[in-house]
């Protein structure tokens, strides 16, 4: 009987310890932006309700790049924002708990206009690739879609690369030629002008040119 009580007490203790560890887990930001592409002006909804609470999650901060160095901020679990101009924009969500611990998540929004390069080519998806031992160790791989009703003579996608402190490390570009209507172009953008020891945390692609 005494052994049974001891086993029960030990199990209860482990359950309490596990529960405390779970409650003390750091926050995890989960971002949902809808839609992620469309024509200007484009209103998107921002939803952070899937974020995991840490030690009393207390703040949600949204930062939205608007081009030309301008930033917009929103606060709360849910919000919205309207992008007035064509471009490719980054949406950054930062959540913080009562202990001051932070977690971030990012999403990319592509806004196209009725005319010009940004109305001819749309970035669909992208990912940052690290290949140690290669001459160029950091590249951005992605796909872009031709939105034109006629073949594009050429299209270009560029990217800016940043470290964990949002310091700009360098840029890169990839070009394509004779892109048919509706076709997907798989682009690869290398970071060619950075310190070889640079550690890239994130990158932001954008349509840099296109013509019929």
N, C-alpha and C positions, 0 to 999 in steps of 0.2 A: 504493500500500500504506500509506504514511504517513497519507494522508487517511482511509483506511478505519479505521485504528487510532484516529485522532483522533475520528472520528464515533462509534465504539464506546465510547471513553472518555467522550465527552460524554453519550451515552445512559445509560451506567452511572452517571455523576455525577447526572444528573437523576432517575434511579430512586432513588438513595440519598437525595437531598434530599426527594423526594416521600414516601418511606417515613418519613423523620424527621419531616416535617410531619404525616403521618398519626398517628404515634405520639404527637406532641405536641398533638394535638387535644384540646379540653376535653371533659370527661365529658358525657354526655347521659342524663338519667334517663328511663327508660321504665317505666311503672307498669301492673300488671295486678292488679285486685281482682275476686274472684269468690266469691259473687254480689254484685251491687251493690244488690240489694233483696231484701226478705223479711220474715218476721214475727219478732218478738223471742221468745226470744233468737236472734240471728243470728250465726253464725260465718262469717267471711270469710277466704279465703286471700290472702296478699300475695306477689306475685312481681315481682322486679326484674331477672330474669335477662336481659331484653332490653336493659338499659341498656348504653350504649357506653362502653368504658373510655377514660380520658384518659391522663394520665401516671401509670399505676399506680393504678387505682381501688382504694381500700382500705376505705372505709366506706359502709354503707347504713343510714340512719336513717329509721324510720317514725314519724310523729306522727299520732295519731288523736284527733280531738275527740270528747268524750263528753258534751257539754252541761254547763251550769252552770259553765263555765270550766275543767272538768277535761280533762286530756290524758293519753293513754297513749302510751308509747314502745316500739317494738320495733326489733331490730337484726338485720342479716343480709340476704342476698339473698332468702331466703324466710322467711315467718313467717305467723302467723295471729292473729286477734283476735275476741273475741265481744262484740257489742253487746247489752247486757242490756235496754235500754229503747228504746221507740219514739222516733223522731226522724230528722232528716236530718243526717248527719255527714260531715265532710271528712277524707279520708286524704291525708296529705302525705308524699311520699318525697323525701329529700335524699341525693344521692350526692356523695362528695368523693374527689378523687385525691390522690396523694402530694404534689402541689404546692399543695394547699389550695384548688383550684378547685372550685366547687360547681355543681350542677344540680338543679333540683326538678321534680316532676310531681305533679299532684293528681287525685283521683278522689272522687266523691260517692257515699255509701251511704245508702239510704233504708230505715229499719226501721219497720215498722208494727206496731201492737198490735191486740188483739182489740176494743178499745173506744175511743171518743173520736175527736177530729178526725184524729189521725195514722193511725187505722185506716180512715178514710173517703176519704182523698185521698193520692195518691202522686206525688211528683215523678219524671218519667220522664227528661227531658233539659233542658239549659239551655246558654246561651252568653252571654258578655258582648259587648255591641255598643257601639261608639264612633261617634258621629255628630257630628263637628265642625260648628259653625255653627248647630246646632239650639238651641232654648231650654234643653233638657235634653240634655246630650251623652253621658251614660252611662246605659245601660239594660240590664236583664237579660231576655232573651227565653227562654222555655222552654215546656214542656208538662207538665201534670199529669193524672193519670187518676183518675176516680171509681171507688173500690173497693166502694162500697156497693151493696146489692141494691135499694135504693130511691133515688129522686131526692134529690139534696142541695138543701136550701133555699138554702144559700150555702157557698162555700169561699173560703179566703184563703191566698195565698202571699206571704211577706215575704222580704227579702234584706238582708244586711249587705254593705257594700262596703269593701274594704281596699286600701291602697297596697302597694308592693313590700316595705316594712318591717313589714307586717302591722298597721299603724295603722288603726284604724276610722275611715272617712271619713263614714259616714252610712248610712241605711237607706231602704227603700222598700217598698211593698205594692201588691198588685193583688187584686181581688175578683171573684168570679163568682156568678151566681145561677141556680137551677134547672138543675143539672148532672145529666144522666141517667146511670143505671148503665152503667159501661164507657166512658163518653164521655171524650174527651181535650179538655182546656181549654188553649188557647194563651195563656199569661200574658205580660204585659210589665210589668216593675217598674222605674220610673225612680228614679234617685238625685236626690232633690229638695232635700236640706238640706245640701249640701256646698259648699265653696269652688269657684267656677267654674273655677279653675285646677288643681283637684285631678286627679291622674293615678291612675286606678284600675288596679290590677294584677290583682285577682281579687275574686270575690264569692261569697257562699254563700247559696243559697235554702233556705227551710224552710217547712213547712206551719204556718201561724199560726192557722188556724181552719177549722172546717167543722161543719155541723149538718144534720140531716134535717128 
